[in-house]
Amino acid sequence: TTTTTTTTTMDKKCLEFFDELEDSPMFKQQAVDLEQGADRLKERVTKLLKGAKKYRDALDASSASQQSFCKVLREFCGDVTDEDSMEIGAGVIIRYISAFN
């Protein structure tokens, strides 16, 4: 208990010492500048995040459209061993679809 009492008394003296200190005008200005810089950075990151989400959503929509188009092309081509399919270039279209996906 003596150690605890001594530590507590020392802690109180340290805290009292710091209570009497005041921030310098230069420190206060630096703190204000840092807060303003952090606020500007937060605004920029928020805008970036908003744009990135829009871009991601557009990519998702584009991917879904691309997959749908490839499905329709594949159905249009039919069976590549079929004579009609070969006449419309199904072999080339199927390779295009493979590259497209």
Backbone as CSV, one residue per row, in Angstrom:
resi,resn,N_x,N_y,N_z,CA_x,CA_y,CA_z,C_x,C_y,C_z
1,THR,0.805,-1.207,0.000,0.000,0.000,0.000,0.844,1.266,0.000
2,THR,2.049,1.198,0.571,2.919,2.363,0.598,3.334,2.738,-0.825
3,THR,3.646,1.731,-1.653,4.034,1.981,-3.034,2.869,2.582,-3.813
4,THR,1.689,2.050,-3.603,0.503,2.549,-4.283,0.226,3.987,-3.885
5,THR,0.361,4.300,-2.604,0.118,5.659,-2.122,1.157,6.607,-2.689
6,THR,2.411,6.194,-2.729,3.477,7.030,-3.266,3.262,7.280,-4.752
7,THR,2.899,6.232,-5.505,2.664,6.367,-6.929,1.497,7.307,-7.195
8,THR,0.443,7.160,-6.450,-0.731,8.002,-6.625,-0.402,9.456,-6.318
9,THR,0.378,9.700,-5.277,0.771,11.061,-4.917,1.639,11.660,-6.020
10,MET,2.561,10.868,-6.566,3.421,11.355,-7.649,2.600,11.651,-8.901
11,ASP,1.649,10.769,-9.206,0.794,10.988,-10.366,0.017,12.293,-10.223
12,LYS,-0.496,12.548,-9.038,-1.251,13.784,-8.808,-0.370,15.014,-8.989
13,LYS,0.874,14.934,-8.518,1.793,16.066,-8.661,2.100,16.322,-10.142
14,CYS,2.278,15.234,-10.908,2.544,15.389,-12.335,1.353,16.021,-13.038
15,LEU,0.174,15.537,-12.712,-1.025,16.090,-13.336,-1.211,17.550,-12.971
16,GLU,-0.938,17.894,-11.729,-1.056,19.289,-11.308,-0.061,20.165,-12.068
17,PHE,1.156,19.642,-12.310,2.165,20.379,-13.054,1.673,20.678,-14.471
18,PHE,1.076,19.669,-15.117,0.598,19.846,-16.484,-0.651,20.714,-16.551
19,ASP,-1.423,20.771,-15.469,-2.597,21.645,-15.443,-2.197,23.115,-15.541
20,GLU,-1.028,23.422,-15.073,-0.581,24.808,-15.076,0.016,25.220,-16.413
21,LEU,0.300,24.265,-17.288,0.879,24.579,-18.592,-0.203,25.024,-19.567
22,GLU,0.163,25.937,-20.444,-0.750,26.377,-21.495,-0.098,26.094,-22.836
23,ASP,-0.932,25.824,-23.833,-0.410,25.595,-25.171,0.082,26.911,-25.751
24,SER,1.179,26.832,-26.481,1.711,28.035,-27.124,0.830,28.384,-28.326
25,PRO,0.843,29.650,-28.725,0.056,30.042,-29.908,0.467,29.245,-31.154
26,MET,1.764,28.967,-31.283,2.240,28.209,-32.442,1.684,26.786,-32.410
27,PHE,1.671,26.171,-31.249,1.119,24.815,-31.117,-0.377,24.814,-31.433
28,LYS,-1.080,25.819,-30.910,-2.518,25.916,-31.175,-2.777,26.050,-32.675
29,GLN,-1.979,26.875,-33.365,-2.151,27.063,-34.802,-1.841,25.769,-35.558
30,GLN,-0.814,25.066,-35.130,-0.477,23.792,-35.769,-1.614,22.788,-35.589
31,ALA,-2.224,22.777,-34.409,-3.347,21.873,-34.161,-4.525,22.231,-35.069
32,VAL,-4.803,23.512,-35.228,-5.882,23.967,-36.106,-5.581,23.574,-37.549
33,ASP,-4.339,23.808,-37.979,-3.945,23.462,-39.349,-4.080,21.961,-39.603
34,LEU,-3.680,21.155,-38.645,-3.795,19.701,-38.797,-5.259,19.262,-38.875
35,GLU,-6.097,19.855,-38.046,-7.527,19.520,-38.081,-8.142,19.907,-39.420
36,GLN,-7.781,21.090,-39.920,-8.311,21.527,-41.212,-7.812,20.617,-42.336
37,GLY,-6.550,20.237,-42.279,-5.997,19.326,-43.278,-6.688,17.970,-43.229
38,ALA,-6.968,17.502,-42.031,-7.669,16.222,-41.883,-9.085,16.321,-42.436
39,ASP,-9.740,17.450,-42.215,-11.098,17.642,-42.744,-11.091,17.665,-44.277
40,ARG,-10.111,18.358,-44.869,-10.012,18.401,-46.331,-9.737,17.006,-46.896
41,LEU,-8.858,16.284,-46.236,-8.540,14.928,-46.679,-9.771,14.031,-46.583
42,LYS,-10.528,14.186,-45.518,-11.751,13.388,-45.351,-12.742,13.676,-46.480
43,GLU,-12.890,14.948,-46.843,-13.788,15.316,-47.944,-13.323,14.687,-49.261
44,ARG,-12.026,14.748,-49.509,-11.485,14.188,-50.753,-11.658,12.671,-50.795
45,VAL,-11.407,12.018,-49.672,-11.555,10.560,-49.615,-13.020,10.168,-49.776
46,THR,-13.918,10.953,-49.194,-15.349,10.686,-49.340,-15.766,10.775,-50.802
47,LYS,-15.291,11.798,-51.507,-15.598,11.943,-52.932,-15.002,10.787,-53.736
48,LEU,-13.779,10.410,-53.408,-13.133,9.292,-54.100,-13.909,8.009,-53.886
49,LEU,-14.315,7.767,-52.670,-15.076,6.563,-52.350,-16.413,6.549,-53.085
50,LYS,-17.076,7.689,-53.141,-18.347,7.789,-53.864,-18.147,7.472,-55.347
51,GLY,-17.099,8.047,-55.947,-16.796,7.782,-57.346,-16.422,6.327,-57.583
52,ALA,-15.666,5.744,-56.665,-15.260,4.340,-56.799,-16.471,3.411,-56.724
53,LYS,-17.419,3.746,-55.856,-18.637,2.927,-55.758,-19.456,3.016,-57.046
54,LYS,-19.556,4.216,-57.622,-20.273,4.368,-58.895,-19.580,3.561,-59.989
55,TYR,-18.261,3.622,-60.007,-17.484,2.889,-61.007,-17.695,1.383,-60.838
56,ARG,-17.655,0.907,-59.599,-17.878,-0.514,-59.329,-19.266,-0.946,-59.789
57,ASP,-20.263,-0.139,-59.483,-21.634,-0.458,-59.887,-21.762,-0.506,-61.411
58,ALA,-21.103,0.440,-62.081,-21.135,0.457,-63.547,-20.445,-0.777,-64.113
59,LEU,-19.332,-1.179,-63.501,-18.643,-2.394,-63.948,-19.512,-3.631,-63.751
60,ASP,-20.207,-3.684,-62.617,-21.116,-4.811,-62.366,-22.204,-4.872,-63.438
61,ALA,-22.786,-3.724,-63.740,-23.845,-3.670,-64.754,-23.290,-4.037,-66.130
62,SER,-22.111,-3.542,-66.430,-21.486,-3.846,-67.712,-21.183,-5.339,-67.833
63,SER,-20.701,-5.931,-66.773,-20.396,-7.366,-66.774,-21.659,-8.190,-66.988
64,ALA,-22.733,-7.811,-66.325,-24.002,-8.534,-66.492,-24.501,-8.408,-67.936
65,SER,-24.387,-7.217,-68.508,-24.804,-7.010,-69.899,-23.945,-7.825,-70.856
66,GLN,-22.657,-7.852,-70.605,-21.734,-8.611,-71.444,-22.061,-10.101,-71.387
67,GLN,-22.309,-10.622,-70.204,-22.649,-12.036,-70.069,-23.958,-12.361,-70.783
68,SER,-24.925,-11.460,-70.663,-26.204,-11.652,-71.340,-26.014,-11.655,-72.859
69,PHE,-25.217,-10.728,-73.366,-24.953,-10.661,-74.802,-24.253,-11.924,-75.293
70,CYS,-23.279,-12.406,-74.536,-22.565,-13.633,-74.917,-23.516,-14.827,-74.941
71,LYS,-24.435,-14.871,-74.015,-25.413,-15.972,-73.981,-26.279,-15.940,-75.247
72,VAL,-26.736,-14.744,-75.617,-27.568,-14.604,-76.810,-26.772,-14.966,-78.064
73,LEU,-25.520,-14.542,-78.147,-24.672,-14.901,-79.282,-24.489,-16.413,-79.378
74,ARG,-24.246,-17.047,-78.236,-24.062,-18.498,-78.216,-25.340,-19.198,-78.695
75,GLU,-26.493,-18.706,-78.247,-27.768,-19.293,-78.688,-27.963,-19.066,-80.192
76,PHE,-27.562,-17.900,-80.677,-27.691,-17.587,-82.094,-26.842,-18.541,-82.938
77,CYS,-25.652,-18.833,-82.443,-24.738,-19.707,-83.192,-25.231,-21.151,-83.255
78,GLY,-25.895,-21.571,-82.236,-26.358,-22.955,-82.205,-25.198,-23.918,-82.044
79,ASP,-25.329,-25.083,-82.626,-24.307,-26.121,-82.541,-23.275,-25.871,-83.640
80,VAL,-22.004,-25.795,-83.287,-20.963,-25.484,-84.284,-20.775,-26.605,-85.306
81,THR,-21.323,-27.781,-85.047,-21.226,-28.864,-86.033,-22.372,-28.798,-87.034
82,ASP,-23.353,-27.994,-86.773,-24.518,-27.807,-87.645,-24.096,-27.017,-88.894
83,GLU,-24.575,-27.408,-90.054,-24.200,-26.757,-91.317,-24.654,-25.300,-91.356
84,ASP,-25.863,-25.024,-90.878,-26.371,-23.641,-90.870,-25.497,-22.752,-89.969
85,SER,-25.113,-23.291,-88.832,-24.265,-22.531,-87.909,-22.915,-22.233,-88.525
86,MET,-22.376,-23.198,-89.236,-21.075,-23.005,-89.889,-21.164,-21.930,-90.974
87,GLU,-22.301,-21.860,-91.661,-22.474,-20.861,-92.718,-22.498,-19.438,-92.172
88,ILE,-23.006,-19.268,-90.966,-23.046,-17.914,-90.389,-21.759,-17.583,-89.626
89,GLY,-20.812,-18.510,-89.647,-19.521,-18.245,-88.993,-19.517,-18.555,-87.518
90,ALA,-20.247,-19.580,-87.105,-20.351,-19.913,-85.689,-18.989,-20.174,-85.049
91,GLY,-18.085,-20.812,-85.794,-16.755,-21.090,-85.226,-16.041,-19.821,-84.808
92,VAL,-16.102,-18.813,-85.670,-15.454,-17.525,-85.377,-16.174,-16.824,-84.229
93,ILE,-17.490,-16.867,-84.271,-18.271,-16.201,-83.223,-18.010,-16.854,-81.863
94,ILE,-17.929,-18.166,-81.826,-17.663,-18.864,-80.567,-16.281,-18.474,-80.027
95,ARG,-15.285,-18.359,-80.895,-13.952,-17.917,-80.442,-14.017,-16.474,-79.927
96,TYR,-14.812,-15.648,-80.587,-15.007,-14.271,-80.145,-15.647,-14.251,-78.756
97,ILE,-16.648,-15.085,-78.573,-17.336,-15.156,-77.271,-16.353,-15.590,-76.191
98,SER,-15.517,-16.581,-76.503,-14.526,-17.056,-75.528,-13.559,-15.928,-75.143
99,ALA,-13.121,-15.165,-76.131,-12.225,-14.043,-75.851,-12.946,-12.937,-75.103
100,PHE,-14.205,-12.745,-75.403,-15.023,-11.692,-74.792,-15.251,-11.971,-73.314
101,ASN,-15.411,-13.238,-72.985,-15.627,-13.612,-71.585,-14.289,-13.594,-70.883
